[in-house]
């Protein structure tokens, strides 16, 4: 199972740059960049909540499971 990060899609819909998001959620640009590219091993719920609040979206809008269970 792999997690796909769709943060770029939501950022584009909200016309928000990574720099703006970084300032809004008070998370370093480097850490947000890693999240955006899916190169993180773990993330705090508080970080996910802050990103969702800033982008006015739900968690499922920025994260998805790459394997869909068709059973």
mmCIF file of the N, C-alpha and C atoms, coordinates in Angstrom:
data_MODEL
# 
_entry.id   MODEL 
# 
loop_
_atom_site.group_PDB 
_atom_site.id 
_atom_site.type_symbol 
_atom_site.label_atom_id 
_atom_site.label_alt_id 
_atom_site.label_comp_id 
_atom_site.label_asym_id 
_atom_site.label_entity_id 
_atom_site.label_seq_id 
_atom_site.pdbx_PDB_ins_code 
_atom_site.Cartn_x 
_atom_site.Cartn_y 
_atom_site.Cartn_z 
_atom_site.occupancy 
_atom_site.B_iso_or_equiv 
_atom_site.pdbx_formal_charge 
_atom_site.auth_seq_id 
_atom_site.auth_comp_id 
_atom_site.auth_asym_id 
_atom_site.auth_atom_id 
_atom_site.pdbx_PDB_model_num 
ATOM 1   N N  . UNK A 1 1  ? 0.851   -1.183 0.000  1.00 0.00 ? 1  UNK A N  1 
ATOM 2   C CA . UNK A 1 1  ? 0.000   0.000  0.000  1.00 0.00 ? 1  UNK A CA 1 
ATOM 3   C C  . UNK A 1 1  ? 0.885   1.232  0.000  1.00 0.00 ? 1  UNK A C  1 
ATOM 4   N N  . UNK A 1 2  ? 0.539   2.169  -0.819 1.00 0.00 ? 2  UNK A N  1 
ATOM 5   C CA . UNK A 1 2  ? 1.259   3.440  -0.876 1.00 0.00 ? 2  UNK A CA 1 
ATOM 6   C C  . UNK A 1 2  ? 0.266   4.576  -0.703 1.00 0.00 ? 2  UNK A C  1 
ATOM 7   N N  . UNK A 1 3  ? 0.730   5.620  -0.058 1.00 0.00 ? 3  UNK A N  1 
ATOM 8   C CA . UNK A 1 3  ? -0.093  6.808  0.145  1.00 0.00 ? 3  UNK A CA 1 
ATOM 9   C C  . UNK A 1 3  ? 0.295   7.843  -0.899 1.00 0.00 ? 3  UNK A C  1 
ATOM 10  N N  . UNK A 1 4  ? -0.678  8.369  -1.587 1.00 0.00 ? 4  UNK A N  1 
ATOM 11  C CA . UNK A 1 4  ? -0.441  9.412  -2.587 1.00 0.00 ? 4  UNK A CA 1 
ATOM 12  C C  . UNK A 1 4  ? -0.805  10.753 -1.967 1.00 0.00 ? 4  UNK A C  1 
ATOM 13  N N  . UNK A 1 5  ? 0.102   11.708 -2.087 1.00 0.00 ? 5  UNK A N  1 
ATOM 14  C CA . UNK A 1 5  ? -0.126  13.043 -1.543 1.00 0.00 ? 5  UNK A CA 1 
ATOM 15  C C  . UNK A 1 5  ? -0.587  13.951 -2.682 1.00 0.00 ? 5  UNK A C  1 
ATOM 16  N N  . UNK A 1 6  ? -1.799  14.482 -2.552 1.00 0.00 ? 6  UNK A N  1 
ATOM 17  C CA . UNK A 1 6  ? -2.382  15.369 -3.570 1.00 0.00 ? 6  UNK A CA 1 
ATOM 18  C C  . UNK A 1 6  ? -2.404  16.825 -3.110 1.00 0.00 ? 6  UNK A C  1 
ATOM 19  N N  . UNK A 1 7  ? -1.468  17.188 -2.264 1.00 0.00 ? 7  UNK A N  1 
ATOM 20  C CA . UNK A 1 7  ? -1.451  18.537 -1.714 1.00 0.00 ? 7  UNK A CA 1 
ATOM 21  C C  . UNK A 1 7  ? -1.302  19.594 -2.809 1.00 0.00 ? 7  UNK A C  1 
ATOM 22  N N  . UNK A 1 8  ? -0.542  19.271 -3.835 1.00 0.00 ? 8  UNK A N  1 
ATOM 23  C CA . UNK A 1 8  ? -0.313  20.219 -4.933 1.00 0.00 ? 8  UNK A CA 1 
ATOM 24  C C  . UNK A 1 8  ? -1.633  20.566 -5.622 1.00 0.00 ? 8  UNK A C  1 
ATOM 25  N N  . UNK A 1 9  ? -2.498  19.569 -5.762 1.00 0.00 ? 9  UNK A N  1 
ATOM 26  C CA . UNK A 1 9  ? -3.792  19.786 -6.408 1.00 0.00 ? 9  UNK A CA 1 
ATOM 27  C C  . UNK A 1 9  ? -4.619  20.793 -5.607 1.00 0.00 ? 9  UNK A C  1 
ATOM 28  N N  . UNK A 1 10 ? -4.674  20.579 -4.295 1.00 0.00 ? 10 UNK A N  1 
ATOM 29  C CA . UNK A 1 10 ? -5.454  21.488 -3.450 1.00 0.00 ? 10 UNK A CA 1 
ATOM 30  C C  . UNK A 1 10 ? -4.822  22.873 -3.393 1.00 0.00 ? 10 UNK A C  1 
ATOM 31  N N  . UNK A 1 11 ? -3.503  22.935 -3.388 1.00 0.00 ? 11 UNK A N  1 
ATOM 32  C CA . UNK A 1 11 ? -2.826  24.232 -3.390 1.00 0.00 ? 11 UNK A CA 1 
ATOM 33  C C  . UNK A 1 11 ? -3.173  24.995 -4.668 1.00 0.00 ? 11 UNK A C  1 
ATOM 34  N N  . UNK A 1 12 ? -3.192  24.295 -5.784 1.00 0.00 ? 12 UNK A N  1 
ATOM 35  C CA . UNK A 1 12 ? -3.524  24.939 -7.062 1.00 0.00 ? 12 UNK A CA 1 
ATOM 36  C C  . UNK A 1 12 ? -4.974  25.422 -7.066 1.00 0.00 ? 12 UNK A C  1 
ATOM 37  N N  . UNK A 1 13 ? -5.884  24.595 -6.546 1.00 0.00 ? 13 UNK A N  1 
ATOM 38  C CA . UNK A 1 13 ? -7.294  24.986 -6.484 1.00 0.00 ? 13 UNK A CA 1 
ATOM 39  C C  . UNK A 1 13 ? -7.490  26.229 -5.618 1.00 0.00 ? 13 UNK A C  1 
ATOM 40  N N  . UNK A 1 14 ? -6.685  26.356 -4.573 1.00 0.00 ? 14 UNK A N  1 
ATOM 41  C CA . UNK A 1 14 ? -6.793  27.487 -3.657 1.00 0.00 ? 14 UNK A CA 1 
ATOM 42  C C  . UNK A 1 14 ? -5.873  28.646 -4.043 1.00 0.00 ? 14 UNK A C  1 
ATOM 43  N N  . UNK A 1 15 ? -5.128  28.436 -5.147 1.00 0.00 ? 15 UNK A N  1 
ATOM 44  C CA . UNK A 1 15 ? -4.166  29.449 -5.634 1.00 0.00 ? 15 UNK A CA 1 
ATOM 45  C C  . UNK A 1 15 ? -3.209  29.862 -4.512 1.00 0.00 ? 15 UNK A C  1 
ATOM 46  N N  . UNK A 1 16 ? -2.656  28.852 -3.835 1.00 0.00 ? 16 UNK A N  1 
ATOM 47  C CA . UNK A 1 16 ? -1.742  29.088 -2.719 1.00 0.00 ? 16 UNK A CA 1 
ATOM 48  C C  . UNK A 1 16 ? -0.385  28.468 -3.039 1.00 0.00 ? 16 UNK A C  1 
ATOM 49  N N  . UNK A 1 17 ? 0.653   29.243 -2.872 1.00 0.00 ? 17 UNK A N  1 
ATOM 50  C CA . UNK A 1 17 ? 2.003   28.741 -3.110 1.00 0.00 ? 17 UNK A CA 1 
ATOM 51  C C  . UNK A 1 17 ? 2.495   27.978 -1.883 1.00 0.00 ? 17 UNK A C  1 
ATOM 52  N N  . UNK A 1 18 ? 3.565   27.230 -2.059 1.00 0.00 ? 18 UNK A N  1 
ATOM 53  C CA . UNK A 1 18 ? 4.157   26.506 -0.940 1.00 0.00 ? 18 UNK A CA 1 
ATOM 54  C C  . UNK A 1 18 ? 4.669   27.485 0.110  1.00 0.00 ? 18 UNK A C  1 
ATOM 55  N N  . UNK A 1 19 ? 5.192   28.616 -0.330 1.00 0.00 ? 19 UNK A N  1 
ATOM 56  C CA . UNK A 1 19 ? 5.655   29.641 0.617  1.00 0.00 ? 19 UNK A CA 1 
ATOM 57  C C  . UNK A 1 19 ? 4.497   30.188 1.449  1.00 0.00 ? 19 UNK A C  1 
ATOM 58  N N  . UNK A 1 20 ? 3.376   30.467 0.806  1.00 0.00 ? 20 UNK A N  1 
ATOM 59  C CA . UNK A 1 20 ? 2.196   30.965 1.529  1.00 0.00 ? 20 UNK A CA 1 
ATOM 60  C C  . UNK A 1 20 ? 1.682   29.934 2.520  1.00 0.00 ? 20 UNK A C  1 
ATOM 61  N N  . UNK A 1 21 ? 1.624   28.679 2.084  1.00 0.00 ? 21 UNK A N  1 
ATOM 62  C CA . UNK A 1 21 ? 1.164   27.616 2.967  1.00 0.00 ? 21 UNK A CA 1 
ATOM 63  C C  . UNK A 1 21 ? 2.103   27.462 4.156  1.00 0.00 ? 21 UNK A C  1 
ATOM 64  N N  . UNK A 1 22 ? 3.384   27.535 3.904  1.00 0.00 ? 22 UNK A N  1 
ATOM 65  C CA . UNK A 1 22 ? 4.381   27.425 4.967  1.00 0.00 ? 22 UNK A CA 1 
ATOM 66  C C  . UNK A 1 22 ? 4.188   28.512 6.014  1.00 0.00 ? 22 UNK A C  1 
ATOM 67  N N  . UNK A 1 23 ? 3.962   29.726 5.561  1.00 0.00 ? 23 UNK A N  1 
ATOM 68  C CA . UNK A 1 23 ? 3.752   30.842 6.494  1.00 0.00 ? 23 UNK A CA 1 
ATOM 69  C C  . UNK A 1 23 ? 2.427   30.692 7.249  1.00 0.00 ? 23 UNK A C  1 
ATOM 70  N N  . UNK A 1 24 ? 1.395   30.235 6.558  1.00 0.00 ? 24 UNK A N  1 
ATOM 71  C CA . UNK A 1 24 ? 0.076   30.100 7.166  1.00 0.00 ? 24 UNK A CA 1 
ATOM 72  C C  . UNK A 1 24 ? 0.057   29.035 8.261  1.00 0.00 ? 24 UNK A C  1 
ATOM 73  N N  . UNK A 1 25 ? 0.682   27.899 8.005  1.00 0.00 ? 25 UNK A N  1 
ATOM 74  C CA . UNK A 1 25 ? 0.638   26.799 8.972  1.00 0.00 ? 25 UNK A CA 1 
ATOM 75  C C  . UNK A 1 25 ? 1.842   26.781 9.903  1.00 0.00 ? 25 UNK A C  1 
ATOM 76  N N  . UNK A 1 26 ? 2.783   27.699 9.675  1.00 0.00 ? 26 UNK A N  1 
ATOM 77  C CA . UNK A 1 26 ? 3.980   27.811 10.516 1.00 0.00 ? 26 UNK A CA 1 
ATOM 78  C C  . UNK A 1 26 ? 4.781   26.509 10.532 1.00 0.00 ? 26 UNK A C  1 
ATOM 79  N N  . UNK A 1 27 ? 4.996   25.966 9.347  1.00 0.00 ? 27 UNK A N  1 
ATOM 80  C CA . UNK A 1 27 ? 5.810   24.763 9.155  1.00 0.00 ? 27 UNK A CA 1 
ATOM 81  C C  . UNK A 1 27 ? 6.878   25.119 8.138  1.00 0.00 ? 27 UNK A C  1 
ATOM 82  N N  . UNK A 1 28 ? 8.072   24.618 8.361  1.00 0.00 ? 28 UNK A N  1 
ATOM 83  C CA . UNK A 1 28 ? 9.185   24.991 7.487  1.00 0.00 ? 28 UNK A CA 1 
ATOM 84  C C  . UNK A 1 28 ? 8.901   24.613 6.037  1.00 0.00 ? 28 UNK A C  1 
ATOM 85  N N  . UNK A 1 29 ? 9.440   25.406 5.155  1.00 0.00 ? 29 UNK A N  1 
ATOM 86  C CA . UNK A 1 29 ? 9.295   25.169 3.724  1.00 0.00 ? 29 UNK A CA 1 
ATOM 87  C C  . UNK A 1 29 ? 9.871   23.799 3.354  1.00 0.00 ? 29 UNK A C  1 
ATOM 88  N N  . UNK A 1 30 ? 10.991  23.441 3.971  1.00 0.00 ? 30 UNK A N  1 
ATOM 89  C CA . UNK A 1 30 ? 11.630  22.148 3.689  1.00 0.00 ? 30 UNK A CA 1 
ATOM 90  C C  . UNK A 1 30 ? 10.713  20.982 4.059  1.00 0.00 ? 30 UNK A C  1 
ATOM 91  N N  . UNK A 1 31 ? 10.079  21.066 5.235  1.00 0.00 ? 31 UNK A N  1 
ATOM 92  C CA . UNK A 1 31 ? 9.195   19.979 5.659  1.00 0.00 ? 31 UNK A CA 1 
ATOM 93  C C  . UNK A 1 31 ? 7.943   19.900 4.800  1.00 0.00 ? 31 UNK A C  1 
ATOM 94  N N  . UNK A 1 32 ? 7.379   21.035 4.422  1.00 0.00 ? 32 UNK A N  1 
ATOM 95  C CA . UNK A 1 32 ? 6.205   21.016 3.541  1.00 0.00 ? 32 UNK A CA 1 
ATOM 96  C C  . UNK A 1 32 ? 6.562   20.496 2.159  1.00 0.00 ? 32 UNK A C  1 
ATOM 97  N N  . UNK A 1 33 ? 7.748   20.822 1.696  1.00 0.00 ? 33 UNK A N  1 
ATOM 98  C CA . UNK A 1 33 ? 8.198   20.338 0.403  1.00 0.00 ? 33 UNK A CA 1 
ATOM 99  C C  . UNK A 1 33 ? 8.316   18.816 0.415  1.00 0.00 ? 33 UNK A C  1 
ATOM 100 N N  . UNK A 1 34 ? 8.840   18.267 1.494  1.00 0.00 ? 34 UNK A N  1 
ATOM 101 C CA . UNK A 1 34 ? 8.939   16.807 1.622  1.00 0.00 ? 34 UNK A CA 1 
ATOM 102 C C  . UNK A 1 34 ? 7.559   16.174 1.653  1.00 0.00 ? 34 UNK A C  1 
ATOM 103 N N  . UNK A 1 35 ? 6.637   16.800 2.362  1.00 0.00 ? 35 UNK A N  1 
ATOM 104 C CA . UNK A 1 35 ? 5.272   16.285 2.409  1.00 0.00 ? 35 UNK A CA 1 
ATOM 105 C C  . UNK A 1 35 ? 4.637   16.340 1.026  1.00 0.00 ? 35 UNK A C  1 
ATOM 106 N N  . UNK A 1 36 ? 4.816   17.447 0.351  1.00 0.00 ? 36 UNK A N  1 
ATOM 107 C CA . UNK A 1 36 ? 4.226   17.646 -0.978 1.00 0.00 ? 36 UNK A CA 1 
ATOM 108 C C  . UNK A 1 36 ? 4.697   16.578 -1.964 1.00 0.00 ? 36 UNK A C  1 
ATOM 109 N N  . UNK A 1 37 ? 5.965   16.182 -1.859 1.00 0.00 ? 37 UNK A N  1 
ATOM 110 C CA . UNK A 1 37 ? 6.519   15.189 -2.779 1.00 0.00 ? 37 UNK A CA 1 
ATOM 111 C C  . UNK A 1 37 ? 6.363   13.760 -2.281 1.00 0.00 ? 37 UNK A C  1 
ATOM 112 N N  . UNK A 1 38 ? 5.776   13.601 -1.085 1.00 0.00 ? 38 UNK A N  1 
ATOM 113 C CA . UNK A 1 38 ? 5.548   12.269 -0.550 1.00 0.00 ? 38 UNK A CA 1 
ATOM 114 C C  . UNK A 1 38 ? 6.796   11.610 0.011  1.00 0.00 ? 38 UNK A C  1 
ATOM 115 N N  . UNK A 1 39 ? 7.795   12.396 0.348  1.00 0.00 ? 39 UNK A N  1 
ATOM 116 C CA . UNK A 1 39 ? 9.067   11.847 0.834  1.00 0.00 ? 39 UNK A CA 1 
ATOM 117 C C  . UNK A 1 39 ? 9.177   11.868 2.355  1.00 0.00 ? 39 UNK A C  1 
ATOM 118 N N  . UNK A 1 40 ? 8.047   11.775 3.035  1.00 0.00 ? 40 UNK A N  1 
ATOM 119 C CA . UNK A 1 40 ? 8.053   11.727 4.498  1.00 0.00 ? 40 UNK A CA 1 
ATOM 120 C C  . UNK A 1 40 ? 7.672   10.317 4.941  1.00 0.00 ? 40 UNK A C  1 
ATOM 121 N N  . UNK A 1 41 ? 8.205   9.917  6.072  1.00 0.00 ? 41 UNK A N  1 
ATOM 122 C CA . UNK A 1 41 ? 7.882   8.599  6.635  1.00 0.00 ? 41 UNK A CA 1 
ATOM 123 C C  . UNK A 1 41 ? 6.756   8.702  7.647  1.00 0.00 ? 41 UNK A C  1 
ATOM 124 N N  . UNK A 1 42 ? 6.612   9.879  8.256  1.00 0.00 ? 42 UNK A N  1 
ATOM 125 C CA . UNK A 1 42 ? 5.587   10.083 9.274  1.00 0.00 ? 42 UNK A CA 1 
ATOM 126 C C  . UNK A 1 42 ? 5.189   11.552 9.282  1.00 0.00 ? 42 UNK A C  1 
ATOM 127 N N  . UNK A 1 43 ? 3.993   11.795 9.807  1.00 0.00 ? 43 UNK A N  1 
ATOM 128 C CA . UNK A 1 43 ? 3.514   13.173 9.922  1.00 0.00 ? 43 UNK A CA 1 
ATOM 129 C C  . UNK A 1 43 ? 2.581   13.253 11.121 1.00 0.00 ? 43 UNK A C  1 
ATOM 130 N N  . UNK A 1 44 ? 2.659   14.333 11.827 1.00 0.00 ? 44 UNK A N  1 
ATOM 131 C CA . UNK A 1 44 ? 1.792   14.534 12.988 1.00 0.00 ? 44 UNK A CA 1 
ATOM 132 C C  . UNK A 1 44 ? 0.379   14.885 12.543 1.00 0.00 ? 44 UNK A C  1 
ATOM 133 N N  . UNK A 1 45 ? -0.587  14.416 13.334 1.00 0.00 ? 45 UNK A N  1 
ATOM 134 C CA . UNK A 1 45 ? -1.973  14.767 13.049 1.00 0.00 ? 45 UNK A CA 1 
ATOM 135 C C  . UNK A 1 45 ? -2.171  16.278 13.103 1.00 0.00 ? 45 UNK A C  1 
ATOM 136 N N  . UNK A 1 46 ? -1.474  16.937 14.007 1.00 0.00 ? 46 UNK A N  1 
ATOM 137 C CA . UNK A 1 46 ? -1.618  18.389 14.123 1.00 0.00 ? 46 UNK A CA 1 
ATOM 138 C C  . UNK A 1 46 ? -1.138  19.086 12.851 1.00 0.00 ? 46 UNK A C  1 
ATOM 139 N N  . UNK A 1 47 ? -0.121  18.539 12.210 1.00 0.00 ? 47 UNK A N  1 
ATOM 140 C CA . UNK A 1 47 ? 0.370   19.101 10.949 1.00 0.00 ? 47 UNK A CA 1 
ATOM 141 C C  . UNK A 1 47 ? -0.662  18.903 9.851  1.00 0.00 ? 47 UNK A C  1 
ATOM 142 N N  . UNK A 1 48 ? -1.205  17.692 9.755  1.00 0.00 ? 48 UNK A N  1 
ATOM 143 C CA . UNK A 1 48 ? -2.244  17.425 8.754  1.00 0.00 ? 48 UNK A CA 1 
ATOM 144 C C  . UNK A 1 48 ? -3.447  18.327 8.965  1.00 0.00 ? 48 UNK A C  1 
ATOM 145 N N  . UNK A 1 49 ? -3.831  18.497 10.218 1.00 0.00 ? 49 UNK A N  1 
ATOM 146 C CA . UNK A 1 49 ? -4.967  19.358 10.543 1.00 0.00 ? 49 UNK A CA 1 
ATOM 147 C C  . UNK A 1 49 ? -4.700  20.803 10.123 1.00 0.00 ? 49 UNK A C  1 
ATOM 148 N N  . UNK A 1 50 ? -3.492  21.289 10.388 1.00 0.00 ? 50 UNK A N  1 
ATOM 149 C CA . UNK A 1 50 ? -3.133  22.661 10.026 1.00 0.00 ? 50 UNK A CA 1 
ATOM 150 C C  . UNK A 1 50 ? -3.153  22.851 8.511  1.00 0.00 ? 50 UNK A C  1 
ATOM 151 N N  . UNK A 1 51 ? -2.639  21.873 7.781  1.00 0.00 ? 51 UNK A N  1 
ATOM 152 C CA . UNK A 1 51 ? -2.626  21.963 6.312  1.00 0.00 ? 51 UNK A CA 1 
ATOM 153 C C  . UNK A 1 51 ? -4.057  21.950 5.785  1.00 0.00 ? 51 UNK A C  1 
ATOM 154 N N  . UNK A 1 52 ? -4.889  21.048 6.312  1.00 0.00 ? 52 UNK A N  1 
ATOM 155 C CA . UNK A 1 52 ? -6.287  20.984 5.872  1.00 0.00 ? 52 UNK A CA 1 
ATOM 156 C C  . UNK A 1 52 ? -7.034  22.275 6.194  1.00 0.00 ? 52 UNK A C  1 
ATOM 157 N N  . UNK A 1 53 ? -6.776  22.833 7.364  1.00 0.00 ? 53 UNK A N  1 
ATOM 158 C CA . UNK A 1 53 ? -7.414  24.106 7.729  1.00 0.00 ? 53 UNK A CA 1 
ATOM 159 C C  . UNK A 1 53 ? -7.002  25.209 6.763  1.00 0.00 ? 53 UNK A C  1 
ATOM 160 N N  . UNK A 1 54 ? -5.709  25.289 6.472  1.00 0.00 ? 54 UNK A N  1 
ATOM 161 C CA . UNK A 1 54 ? -5.199  26.339 5.592  1.00 0.00 ? 54 UNK A CA 1 
ATOM 162 C C  . UNK A 1 54 ? -5.726  26.204 4.169  1.00 0.00 ? 54 UNK A C  1 
ATOM 163 N N  . UNK A 1 55 ? -5.891  24.963 3.717  1.00 0.00 ? 55 UNK A N  1 
ATOM 164 C CA . UNK A 1 55 ? -6.371  24.726 2.356  1.00 0.00 ? 55 UNK A CA 1 
ATOM 165 C C  . UNK A 1 55 ? -7.894  24.559 2.290  1.00 0.00 ? 55 UNK A C  1 
ATOM 166 N N  . UNK A 1 56 ? -8.550  24.666 3.450  1.00 0.00 ? 56 UNK A N  1 
ATOM 167 C CA . UNK A 1 56 ? -10.002 24.520 3.537  1.00 0.00 ? 56 UNK A CA 1 
ATOM 168 C C  . UNK A 1 56 ? -10.458 23.247 2.831  1.00 0.00 ? 56 UNK A C  1 
ATOM 169 N N  . UNK A 1 57 ? -9.889  22.116 3.290  1.00 0.00 ? 57 UNK A N  1 
ATOM 170 C CA . UNK A 1 57 ? -10.210 20.834 2.676  1.00 0.00 ? 57 UNK A CA 1 
ATOM 171 C C  . UNK A 1 57 ? -10.259 19.745 3.733  1.00 0.00 ? 57 UNK A C  1 
ATOM 172 N N  . UNK A 1 58 ? -10.640 18.564 3.315  1.00 0.00 ? 58 UNK A N  1 
ATOM 173 C CA . UNK A 1 58 ? -10.660 17.392 4.169  1.00 0.00 ? 58 UNK A CA 1 
ATOM 174 C C  . UNK A 1 58 ? -9.384  16.585 3.935  1.00 0.00 ? 58 UNK A C  1 
ATOM 175 N N  . UNK A 1 59 ? -9.049  15.729 4.894  1.00 0.00 ? 59 UNK A N  1 
ATOM 176 C CA . UNK A 1 59 ? -7.842  14.915 4.793  1.00 0.00 ? 59 UNK A CA 1 
ATOM 177 C C  . UNK A 1 59 ? -7.819  14.098 3.503  1.00 0.00 ? 59 UNK A C  1 
ATOM 178 N N  . UNK A 1 60 ? -8.967  13.545 3.126  1.00 0.00 ? 60 UNK A N  1 
ATOM 179 C CA . UNK A 1 60 ? -9.057  12.752 1.901  1.00 0.00 ? 60 UNK A CA 1 
ATOM 180 C C  . UNK A 1 60 ? -8.796  13.547 0.637  1.00 0.00 ? 60 UNK A C  1 
ATOM 181 N N  . UNK A 1 61 ? -8.846  14.874 0.726  1.00 0.00 ? 61 UNK A N  1 
ATOM 182 C CA . UNK A 1 61 ? -8.547  15.719 -0.432 1.00 0.00 ? 61 UNK A CA 1 
ATOM 183 C C  . UNK A 1 61 ? -7.051  15.793 -0.700 1.00 0.00 ? 61 UNK A C  1 
ATOM 184 N N  . UNK A 1 62 ? -6.247  15.559 0.338  1.00 0.00 ? 62 UNK A N  1 
ATOM 185 C CA . UNK A 1 62 ? -4.789  15.676 0.139  1.00 0.00 ? 62 UNK A CA 1 
ATOM 186 C C  . UNK A 1 62 ? -4.050  14.346 0.253  1.00 0.00 ? 62 UNK A C  1 
ATOM 187 N N  . UNK A 1 63 ? -4.680  13.336 0.842  1.00 0.00 ? 63 UNK A N  1 
ATOM 188 C CA . UNK A 1 63 ? -4.063  12.015 0.961  1.00 0.00 ? 63 UNK A CA 1 
ATOM 189 C C  . UNK A 1 63 ? -5.004  10.955 0.423  1.00 0.00 ? 63 UNK A C  1 
ATOM 190 N N  . UNK A 1 64 ? -4.437  9.968  -0.280 1.00 0.00 ? 64 UNK A N  1 
ATOM 191 C CA . UNK A 1 64 ? -5.250  8.858  -0.736 1.00 0.00 ? 64 UNK A CA 1 
ATOM 192 C C  . UNK A 1 64 ? -4.422  7.586  -0.785 1.00 0.00 ? 64 UNK A C  1 
ATOM 193 N N  . UNK A 1 65 ? -5.101  6.476  -0.676 1.00 0.00 ? 65 UNK A N  1 
ATOM 194 C CA . UNK A 1 65 ? -4.473  5.166  -0.760 1.00 0.00 ? 65 UNK A CA 1 
ATOM 195 C C  . UNK A 1 65 ? -4.383  4.794  -2.227 1.00 0.00 ? 65 UNK A C  1 
ATOM 196 N N  . UNK A 1 66 ? -3.207  4.350  -2.673 1.00 0.00 ? 66 UNK A N  1 
ATOM 197 C CA . UNK A 1 66 ? -3.035  4.060  -4.096 1.00 0.00 ? 66 UNK A CA 1 
ATOM 198 C C  . UNK A 1 66 ? -3.696  2.733  -4.496 1.00 0.00 ? 66 UNK A C  1 
ATOM 199 N N  . UNK A 1 67 ? -3.962  1.866  -3.541 1.00 0.00 ? 67 UNK A N  1 
ATOM 200 C CA . UNK A 1 67 ? -4.602  0.596  -3.840 1.00 0.00 ? 67 UNK A CA 1 
ATOM 201 C C  . UNK A 1 67 ? -6.068  0.656  -3.443 1.00 0.00 ? 67 UNK A C  1 
ATOM 202 N N  . UNK A 1 68 ? -6.914  0.440  -4.385 1.00 0.00 ? 68 UNK A N  1 
ATOM 203 C CA . UNK A 1 68 ? -8.344  0.460  -4.115 1.00 0.00 ? 68 UNK A CA 1 
ATOM 204 C C  . UNK A 1 68 ? -8.802  -0.977 -3.939 1.00 0.00 ? 68 UNK A C  1 
ATOM 205 N N  . UNK A 1 69 ? -9.489  -1.234 -2.846 1.00 0.00 ? 69 UNK A N  1 
ATOM 206 C CA . UNK A 1 69 ? -9.976  -2.580 -2.560 1.00 0.00 ? 69 UNK A CA 1 
ATOM 207 C C  . UNK A 1 69 ? -11.257 -2.827 -3.330 1.00 0.00 ? 69 UNK A C  1 
ATOM 208 N N  . UNK A 1 70 ? -11.220 -3.723 -4.285 1.00 0.00 ? 70 UNK A N  1 
ATOM 209 C CA . UNK A 1 70 ? -12.396 -4.005 -5.104 1.00 0.00 ? 70 UNK A CA 1 
ATOM 210 C C  . UNK A 1 70 ? -13.161 -5.220 -4.612 1.00 0.00 ? 70 UNK A C  1 
ATOM 211 N N  . UNK A 1 71 ? -12.911 -5.668 -3.429 1.00 0.00 ? 71 UNK A N  1 
ATOM 212 C CA . UNK A 1 71 ? -13.588 -6.880 -2.904 1.00 0.00 ? 71 UNK A CA 1 
ATOM 213 C C  . UNK A 1 71 ? -15.003 -6.584 -2.498 1.00 0.00 ? 71 UNK A C  1 
# 
